[in-house]
Amino acid sequence: MTCDSFIQRLRQMNIKIVAFDMDQTAVRAHSMGRLRKDEFEGYAKMVSNDFMEVVPVLLEEGFKLAIATHSDVIEYVGDIKPVSHLLGEHLVDRLLSELFPSHVKDNFFVVAYNPRRRLDTTNLGKTYHIHKISDHYKVPHSQIILFDDDEDNIIQTRGLCTAIPVEPKVGFVYSNLLERSE
């Protein structure tokens, strides 16, 4: 599958918003809720090539973009501090700033929320994220597609939006859509 065929397939599915998980999806590595600032460069180098290629094209083609991650600033505890680590919105902002020009980066809506760490039992998986993205863009859930490596997140959001599994450590590749949406 190419970038062009990926975009065409999204249009056929009536998708308006493309949401990516960050760890093991947009980036082929996991921050583990404790990425040290001095490890950021290595983390950023693990970005998915297809993610890098498709993001500007999605924006040019009129799609809305989102990052839906469980990395959350609430995880700054103990020795994990903002002075030495990157979590949640801080990590996403730094990553997107490193990867894209500001006119692209600024078009991402970011939801960095970990329901388990916040003891939220009503918003399992990425359901909170999908609701927030839908509300922000004023688009029905059915027009959102989520790419995520965590099977629980896929299961929890299926029926709410189109949820496409991504192979952990391989990260987002165009063929995820072809393989999983037929």
BELNOR-V596707 format. One record per residue. N is the residue number from 1. SS is DSSP state (helix for helix, strand for strand, loop for the rest). PSI is psi in whole degrees, -180 to 180 (NA if undefined). NEAR is the number of other ideal C-beta (glycine too) atoms within 12 Angstrom. Layout:
# BELNOR-V596707
n:ss:psi:near
N:SS:PSI:NEAR
N:SS:PSI:NEAR
This chain:
# BELNOR-V596707
n:ss:psi:near
1:loop:138:23
2:loop:172:17
3:helix:-45:25
4:helix:-44:16
5:helix:-31:18
6:helix:-49:34
7:helix:-44:28
8:helix:-43:18
9:helix:-40:28
10:helix:-43:34
11:helix:-42:20
12:helix:-32:16
13:loop:-1:25
14:loop:38:17
15:loop:136:36
16:loop:-27:28
17:strand:130:41
18:strand:117:47
19:strand:135:49
20:strand:137:48
21:loop:159:47
22:loop:-65:54
23:strand:129:42
24:loop:17:34
25:loop:-77:43
26:loop:-38:47
27:strand:137:41
28:loop:38:30
29:loop:169:28
30:loop:131:26
31:loop:-17:39
32:loop:21:21
33:loop:20:28
34:loop:40:25
35:strand:120:35
36:strand:146:22
37:helix:-35:22
38:helix:-6:12
39:helix:-3:21
40:helix:-44:28
41:helix:-44:17
42:helix:-39:17
43:helix:-49:32
44:helix:-31:29
45:loop:-15:17
46:loop:12:30
47:strand:145:31
48:loop:132:36
49:helix:-41:20
50:helix:-36:30
51:helix:-47:40
52:helix:-40:28
53:helix:-43:23
54:helix:-31:38
55:helix:-53:38
56:helix:-33:22
57:helix:-43:25
58:helix:-46:36
59:helix:-47:23
60:helix:-34:16
61:loop:3:21
62:loop:6:16
63:loop:152:31
64:strand:151:27
65:strand:148:39
66:strand:151:43
67:strand:128:44
68:strand:103:51
69:strand:152:50
70:loop:-6:42
71:loop:128:42
72:loop:137:34
73:helix:-18:27
74:helix:-18:21
75:helix:0:31
76:loop:96:26
77:loop:153:15
78:loop:-126:10
79:loop:-8:12
80:loop:102:27
81:loop:155:17
82:loop:-24:20
83:loop:-26:12
84:loop:-13:18
85:strand:164:29
86:strand:122:38
87:loop:161:37
88:helix:-137:34
89:helix:-32:27
90:helix:-44:29
91:helix:-46:42
92:helix:-45:41
93:helix:-45:26
94:helix:-42:29
95:helix:-51:40
96:helix:-36:35
97:helix:-36:21
98:helix:-35:25
99:helix:-33:31
100:loop:154:29
101:loop:160:14
102:helix:-34:13
103:helix:-22:13
104:helix:-51:22
105:helix:-43:23
106:loop:-8:15
107:loop:5:26
108:strand:135:39
109:strand:128:31
110:strand:129:35
111:strand:110:38
112:strand:95:39
113:loop:128:33
114:loop:102:32
115:loop:-33:27
116:loop:-45:20
117:loop:-27:20
118:loop:5:18
119:loop:38:10
120:loop:106:18
121:loop:-3:11
122:loop:-20:12
123:loop:80:25
124:loop:152:25
125:loop:-126:33
126:loop:23:44
127:helix:-42:33
128:helix:-46:30
129:helix:-46:44
130:helix:-42:41
131:helix:-45:29
132:helix:-43:28
133:helix:-45:38
134:helix:-46:30
135:helix:-43:18
136:helix:-47:22
137:helix:-6:26
138:loop:49:15
139:loop:140:26
140:loop:150:19
141:helix:-36:29
142:helix:-14:20
143:helix:16:26
144:strand:137:44
145:strand:134:47
146:strand:128:46
147:strand:125:52
148:strand:144:44
149:loop:-14:36
150:loop:116:31
151:helix:-36:21
152:helix:-41:20
153:helix:-38:40
154:helix:-48:32
155:helix:-44:18
156:helix:-30:27
157:helix:-11:36
158:strand:134:27
159:loop:-28:15
160:loop:-43:30
161:strand:-180:38
162:strand:121:33
163:strand:122:39
164:strand:121:38
165:strand:147:32
166:loop:140:38
167:loop:121:22
168:loop:142:23
169:loop:-22:17
170:loop:-37:24
171:loop:-176:33
172:loop:128:44
173:loop:150:31
174:loop:-38:33
175:helix:-16:25
176:helix:-42:36
177:helix:-44:34
178:helix:-46:19
179:helix:-33:17
180:helix:-11:26
181:helix:6:22
182:loop:NA:12
